[in-house]
Amino acid sequence: MSARTDSLPSLTRAWLILVALTLASIALGKWSAAIPWLPLLMAVVIWIKCAIIADRFIEADRAHPFVRRVVRVFIALAPIALILVTLFGPGIARLLTLK
């Protein structure tokens, strides 16, 4: 078998995990909106989804170590930003206004 057909089950599994995480995120957001630690949980879900996409679809795990580190830092930015905005939203909004 070629490398392309060998990776198909792995990509399908990764895609199914991404779909499941997306559906779980929607369900958590809809039915658990009052939980104070929900943004932290969503940040973890976002980080897991981004790591799966980077490893399975972009193949960052096979890249040069420098590129792999850059991708990992980039992946961490969205969850970190979500947590910061959740904790310090009004302060960040005041800092970023154009007035």
C-alpha positions in Angstrom: 0.0 0.0 0.0 1.1 3.5 -0.6 1.8 6.1 2.1 -1.3 7.9 1.0 -3.7 5.1 1.6 -2.0 4.1 4.8 -2.6 7.5 6.3 -6.3 7.6 5.4 -7.5 5.8 8.6 -5.4 8.1 10.7 -6.7 11.2 9.0 -10.3 9.9 9.3 -9.8 9.2 13.0 -8.4 12.7 13.5 -11.3 14.2 11.6 -13.8 12.3 13.7 -12.1 13.5 16.8 -12.3 17.1 15.6 -16.0 16.7 14.8 -16.6 15.2 18.3 -14.7 18.0 20.0 -16.7 20.6 18.0 -20.0 19.0 18.9 -18.9 18.8 22.6 -17.9 22.4 22.5 -21.3 23.4 21.2 -23.1 21.3 23.8 -21.0 22.7 26.6 -21.5 26.3 25.4 -25.3 25.8 25.1 -26.0 23.9 28.3 -23.2 25.0 30.7 -22.9 28.7 30.0 -23.0 29.6 33.7 -20.0 27.5 34.7 -17.2 29.9 35.7 -14.4 27.6 34.4 -16.0 27.0 31.0 -13.6 29.4 29.2 -10.7 27.4 30.6 -12.3 24.2 29.3 -12.9 25.7 25.9 -9.3 26.9 25.8 -8.2 23.3 26.4 -10.5 22.1 23.7 -9.2 24.7 21.2 -5.6 23.8 22.0 -6.3 20.0 21.5 -8.1 20.7 18.2 -5.2 22.9 16.9 -2.6 20.4 17.9 -4.5 17.6 16.0 -4.8 19.8 13.0 -1.1 20.7 13.1 0.1 17.2 13.6 -2.2 15.2 11.4 -3.1 17.6 8.5 -0.2 20.1 8.4 2.3 17.5 9.6 4.1 19.9 11.9 5.4 16.9 13.9 7.6 16.0 10.9 8.9 19.5 10.4 12.3 20.9 11.4 12.4 21.4 15.2 12.4 25.2 14.8 9.3 25.1 12.6 7.6 22.7 15.0 8.3 25.1 18.0 7.0 28.1 16.0 3.8 26.2 15.2 3.4 25.1 18.9 3.7 28.7 20.0 1.2 29.8 17.4 -1.2 27.1 18.5 -0.9 28.2 22.1 -1.8 31.9 21.3 -5.5 31.4 20.8 -6.2 29.6 24.1 -4.0 32.0 26.0 -5.8 34.9 24.4 -9.2 33.4 25.3 -8.2 33.0 28.9 -6.7 36.5 29.1 -9.8 38.1 27.6 -12.0 36.1 30.0 -10.0 37.2 33.0 -9.1 40.7 32.0 -11.7 41.6 29.3 -12.6 45.1 30.3 -9.0 46.1 31.0 -7.9 44.7 27.7 -10.7 46.5 25.9 -9.7 49.8 27.5 -6.1 49.3 26.4 -7.1 48.5 22.8 -9.6 51.3 22.2 -8.7 53.9 19.6 -10.1 56.8 21.6 
